[in-house]
Amino acid sequence: GIQVEQSPPDLILQEGANSTLRCNFSDSVNNLQWFHQNPWGQLINLFYIPSGTKQNGRLSATTVATERYSLLYISSSQTTDSGVYFCAVVGMETSGSRLTFGEGTQLTVNP
Amino acid sequence: NAGVTQTPKFRVLKTGQSMTLLCAQDMNHEYMYWYRQDPGMGLRLIHYSVGEGTTAKGEVPDGYNVSRLKKQNFLLGLESAAPSQTSVYFCATERAGTGIIQYFGAGTRLSVL
């Protein structure tokens, strides 16, 4: 099956700093989503971005499908951005929306 | 999350016991999913359903059964719990045709002793 690798595994920032999280995948995809899991465990969908660029406030994401990677940018980070960020994909050979998740990037934003 | 409710939130079982986890949604979404999350790992798909009365296996289905008798409910059963099933279980929903998993439940933390 498709492999998803996220980097870095851990990231510690001071409030106000910017960061870039990376997601590499091993095969062509027709679906890619970014999720945030807060420190209490709640998962929230951030972006559906199989290709191109999207922005939502301080967060933006870019997927270059031909080169098999996606980037999540966090600008002017806040302590509430802390948590785990997951990238999840659906390979071209997979039917439906059965996502394969990466292992996540643990982000800690210190005040 | 107001739209997806998982019960119970916590449970401790002894090896060999059975239990059912309930996922209820009020958004009329056609697709529902059960995932498990183990420490330091991403979510892995156990079973999913694309509509009332239909279910299918995901990546790690062994030891679990599911049922979707009503559109709004998706049940995950453990017939004979094993320590390897200690995990946090998440339910998720998706509106058909969007390809976007939109809402997750708050999770069920299960420990099997």
Chai-1 contact restraints between the chains, C-beta under 6 A:
chainA,res_idxA,chainB,res_idxB,connection_type,confidence,min_distance_angstrom,max_distance_angstrom,comment,restraint_id
A,N31,B,G99,contact,1.0,0.0,6.0,A-B,restraint_1
A,G41,B,G107,contact,1.0,0.0,6.0,A-B,restraint_2
A,L43,B,F104,contact,1.0,0.0,6.0,A-B,restraint_3
A,N45,B,Q102,contact,1.0,0.0,6.0,A-B,restraint_4
A,Y48,B,I100,contact,1.0,0.0,6.0,A-B,restraint_5
A,F86,B,G42,contact,1.0,0.0,6.0,A-B,restraint_6
A,S97,B,E94,contact,1.0,0.0,6.0,A-B,restraint_7
A,S97,B,G99,contact,1.0,0.0,6.0,A-B,restraint_8
A,R98,B,L45,contact,1.0,0.0,6.0,A-B,restraint_9
A,F101,B,G42,contact,1.0,0.0,6.0,A-B,restraint_10
A,F101,B,L43,contact,1.0,0.0,6.0,A-B,restraint_11
A,G102,B,G42,contact,1.0,0.0,6.0,A-B,restraint_12
A,E103,B,M41,contact,1.0,0.0,6.0,A-B,restraint_13
A,E103,B,G42,contact,1.0,0.0,6.0,A-B,restraint_14
A,G104,B,G42,contact,1.0,0.0,6.0,A-B,restraint_15
